């Protein structure tokens, strides 16, 4: 299940899913590159693709300059997400929350079925799908053949991963009957309503509505995918994910913040940190949400850590939590 963490650089924020019209893909002969020819050899020998097919598909690939620009240069932590204020303005606006309530009502039977089958909380399934794609509205309009070929064959800080994802892309298309020329998704190759890379979709995609096919854009199938993810990562139904923290005194700067660090509640209290409201957990992480004018503190339980295993971001997990809270 750790592979789902790969989604973090695809879905850090849903407002980055649309193509950059200022830098559209341009014609480029990928077949001139020795690494492309080696890749074709591998696909023919290892996976028994026809060479003519591989050559024809990759000949049509274009250089996606926008995608490449996102992965060249030195990565600076936090520059994509920015402040909590900026993040929540795009994923916790009144329109999104209204859509979340409508989605819960419209898909109530599937949500309840998945929640009961996997022993998870349906409101958090709603939160996941809201943050990932605004309930299927924003699933990306980058042609995956262009973005993955560009990232697989041009130097960038994650080239090894993307070359593997291009391999998985061809396997996924063959298995699912997808058209490799037309398949669209995020700038980093993720598809569907819960934005999965090809390797992740091949591993965890499912036909939850039992209509005879796995469909990454099906909201019914996506509900099942997220419910199973939550269950397999240790979600505890009915347990709190996060509560606001009350800070009393100046001791808390000595504590490490973030979902990776958990403290016993008595330890947090010695440093002047306590939950605001009911929080039936023995340990908690001190979560800090950075704003332009102030920091916001929360306590996160084990369930909050589960949220971050899909996308390693405190902002991401908190957005899911707040959408879930809004639809309860």
Secondary structure, 3 states (H helix, E strand, C coil): CHHHHHHHHCCCCHHHCCCCHHHCCEECCHHHCHHHHHHHHHHHHHHCCCHHHHHHHHHCCEECHHHHHHHCCCCCCCCCCCCHHHHHHHHCCHHHHHHHHHHHHHCHHHHHHHHHHHCCCHHHHHHHHHHHHCCCCCCCCEEHHHHHHHHHHCCCCCHHHHHHHHHHHHHHHHHHCCCCCCCEECCCCCECCCCECHHHHHHHCCCCCCCCCCCCCCHHHHHHHHHHHHHHCCCCCCCCCEEEEEECCCHHHHCCCCCCCEEEHHHHHHCCEEECCCCCCCEEEEEEEECCCCEEEEEECHHHHHHHCCCCCHHHHHHHHHHHHHHC
